[in-house]
Amino acid sequence: MKKKYVRRVVVFEDYFKEFRKTLDRETLKKIYQVLTFIMMIEEVPVKYLKAVKGRKGLFEIRVEQGNNIYRVFCCFDEGNLVILFNGFQKKTQKTPVEQLDRAEALMKKYYEQKKD
């Protein structure tokens, strides 16, 4: 039986790919599991995908592996398209502002390039 996807996930430029290179096999496997949930589940639990407060249109994909927490920023486009930006390992309770600013700049760059 063929799997039905409700969303498509794509990577914007090489930011996610560079982040991916820093991860061990188990963490990478967990991130791909979460991405698969996002592609297949109509209403994704906030445990895995959450809007970033104060950053219109920006979302974070949330992954826990062992004692480590990882975040991958993304946005939605054309309803069912998820655009992946930068990712990082979260080491404090609060998400670093520079990571949020970077993700927001990448989202803006994505939409500007799409316009052209």
C-alpha positions in Angstrom: 0.0 0.0 0.0 1.4 3.4 -1.0 1.8 6.0 1.8 -0.2 9.2 1.4 1.6 12.4 2.2 -0.3 15.5 3.3 2.8 17.7 3.1 6.1 17.9 1.2 9.4 18.8 2.8 12.1 20.6 0.9 15.4 22.1 1.9 16.2 25.8 1.2 19.8 26.1 0.0 22.4 24.2 2.0 21.8 25.3 5.6 19.9 22.2 6.7 22.4 20.0 4.8 25.3 21.6 6.7 23.6 21.1 10.0 22.8 17.4 9.1 26.5 16.7 8.6 27.2 17.5 12.3 24.8 14.9 13.6 25.4 11.3 14.5 23.4 8.5 12.9 20.8 8.0 15.7 20.0 11.7 15.8 19.7 11.9 12.1 17.4 8.9 12.1 15.2 10.6 14.8 15.1 13.9 12.8 13.9 12.0 9.7 11.3 10.2 11.7 9.9 13.6 12.8 10.0 14.9 9.2 8.1 11.8 8.2 5.4 12.5 10.8 5.2 16.1 9.5 4.7 14.8 6.0 2.1 12.2 7.0 0.0 13.5 9.9 -2.7 16.1 9.2 -2.4 17.8 12.6 1.1 17.6 13.8 1.4 17.7 17.7 3.3 20.8 19.0 5.7 18.3 20.5 7.2 18.0 17.0 6.2 21.3 15.2 5.4 24.6 16.8 5.0 28.2 15.7 7.8 30.5 16.9 6.2 33.3 19.1 6.9 36.8 17.8 8.3 35.6 14.4 5.4 35.6 11.9 5.4 32.6 9.6 8.4 30.9 11.3 8.1 27.4 12.8 10.4 25.1 14.7 10.7 21.4 14.3 11.4 19.9 17.7 13.5 16.8 18.1 14.8 15.1 21.3 17.4 12.4 21.1 18.7 11.1 24.4 19.5 14.1 26.6 19.9 16.4 23.6 17.4 18.8 22.0 17.6 19.9 18.4 15.6 22.5 16.5 15.2 23.0 12.8 13.5 26.1 11.6 11.0 26.1 8.7 8.1 27.8 7.2 5.0 26.7 5.2 4.4 27.7 1.6 1.6 27.0 -0.8 -0.3 25.3 2.1 1.4 21.9 2.1 5.0 22.7 1.4 7.4 22.8 4.3 10.7 24.7 3.7 13.6 23.7 5.9 16.2 26.4 7.0 18.9 26.2 9.6 19.1 23.8 12.5 21.0 23.7 15.8 21.5 21.8 19.0 19.7 23.5 21.8 21.8 23.9 24.9 19.8 26.3 27.0 16.1 26.8 27.9 15.8 29.8 25.6 16.4 29.6 21.9 19.3 31.8 21.0 18.2 35.1 19.3 21.0 34.7 16.7 19.5 31.4 15.6 16.0 33.0 15.3 17.3 36.0 13.5 19.2 33.7 11.0 16.1 31.6 10.4 14.0 34.7 9.9 16.5 36.1 7.4 16.6 32.8 5.5 12.8 32.8 5.3 12.8 36.4 4.0 15.5 35.4 1.4 13.4 32.3 0.4 10.3 34.5 -0.4 12.4 37.1 -2.2 14.0 34.5 -4.4 10.6 32.9 -5.0 9.2 36.3 -6.2 12.0 36.6 -8.9 
